[in-house]
């Protein structure tokens, strides 16, 4: 009869929580082979120490962390693009003001550059809709300053 090694159960649990290269969750049988022990022993230890439930908890916390990171990145991108959009509108406002009250005339090339710039930034903003798919939309509302909102309302004509 072959004697088996007594595995380090903490290492075995870590291995149980780590998916295979193909992305499949490991079974108790996989752990038994990896640690050269009996499947029944791994099942008893896994059941006693709640390996399956603990692996689920680890997965949920990883998913939650991933979603939070995605949300933070989306908010950063959204705020950056919104500022670029306001900057393009600002430059257009100054160009119109100079052409009306100053000696600068707006050429078709100027209009084309403005339209392209605004179109690119607007498309990028629209690609983010729906806004970051996370329930905390209040965080988005607080990132727009009253000055930005006032400036936007000025261009919209409110």
N, C-alpha and C positions, 0 to 999 in steps of 0.2 A: 504494500500500500504506500502510495506517495504521500509524503508529509508536505503540507502547504505552509507558506509563510503567513504570519499574522500581519495583515496590511495596516498601514497607517490610515485610520478611518477618516481623519480630516482631509488627507490628500485624496482619498477615495471619493469623498463628498465633493471636493472641488472638481475632480475629474467628471463626476456625475453631472455637475452643473455646466460643464463645458461641452458644447455641441461638437459633433464630429466635423471633419472638414467639409462634408456634404451638407452640413447644417442640421443634421438629425440629432434629436436628443438621445443621449446614451441610456441604455437599459441596465438593469441590475446584472444581466448576463454579460454585457460589455465590460462592466466594472469587474466582475468575477474573473474574466479572461485577462484583463489588463493587470490585475493585482494578484493573479494566480491563487485564487481561493474559490471556495464552493459558492454556487449561486444561492443556495439556501441561507448561507451565512450572511451574504450581502443583503438578501431580502429581509432577514431578521434585523440586522443593524439598520438598514434603510427604513424599515417600518418603525422601529423603536425611536430613531432619531428624526423621524418625519422628513426624510430626504425629499420626497416628491413635493410636499407642501412648501418646504423651504426653497426648492428650486423654482417653484411658481412665484414665490415672493421675490426672489432675486430677479426673475424675468420681468415682473411688474415694475420693480423699482428701476430697472434698466430702461424699460420702455418709457416710464414717466420722465426719467432724466433726459432721454433722447428727445421726447416731445417738448420739454422745457427748453432745451438747447435750440431746437428748430424754431420755436416761438421767439426766443430772444434774437436769433439771426433774422427772422422775418420782420420783427419790429425795427431792428437796426436798418435793414434794407429799405423798409417802408419810409422811415424817417429821412433817410438819405435821399431817396428819390423824391419825396415830397419837397425837401429843401431845394433840390435841383429844379424841380418844376416851378417853384416860386422864383428862383433866380432867373429862369428863362423868361417868365412873365415880367419880372422886374426890368430885365434888359429891354424887353419889347416896349414896356411903358416908357422908359427913358428915351428910346429911339423915337417913339411917337411924339413924345413931348418936345424933343429937339426938332423934329420935322415940322411941328405945328408952330412952335414959338421961337425956334432958333434958326440957324442958317443951314442945318443939316437936312438933306432930303433923303427920304426912304426910297431905296432902289428896289427893283424886283428881286435882286440877289439877296438883299437884306431880309426881305419878306420870306424868301425861300429858306434861308438859313434859320430864321425864327421858326417857321412852320415845321421844318425837319427836326429841329431840337425839341420843340414841344411835342411833336408826334412820338419821338423815341422815348422820351421820359414818360409821357402819358401811357404808351403801350406797356412799358415796364411796370408802372403803377397798376394798370389794369390786370396784368398777369398775377399780381398778388391777391386779387379778389377771388374768393372770399379772403378777407384779412386773415392773419395767422390763425390756423384752426386750433384755437385754444380758448377755453371759455372766458378768459379775462380780457374782454374788450375795453374795459375801463382804463387799462394801462395804455392803450392806443390813444384814447381821448385826451389823456393828460400829457401826452408827448407833443401835442400841437399847442404852441404858445398863442396867447390872445393876439399878439402882433401878427403872427402868421395868419390867423383866422381873419383878422381885420383886413390884411392885405389881400387875401383871397376873395373876401366879400367885395372889396373895391374893384377887383377885376371882373367879378361875376356881375357886378352892378346892383348889389343889394343895398 
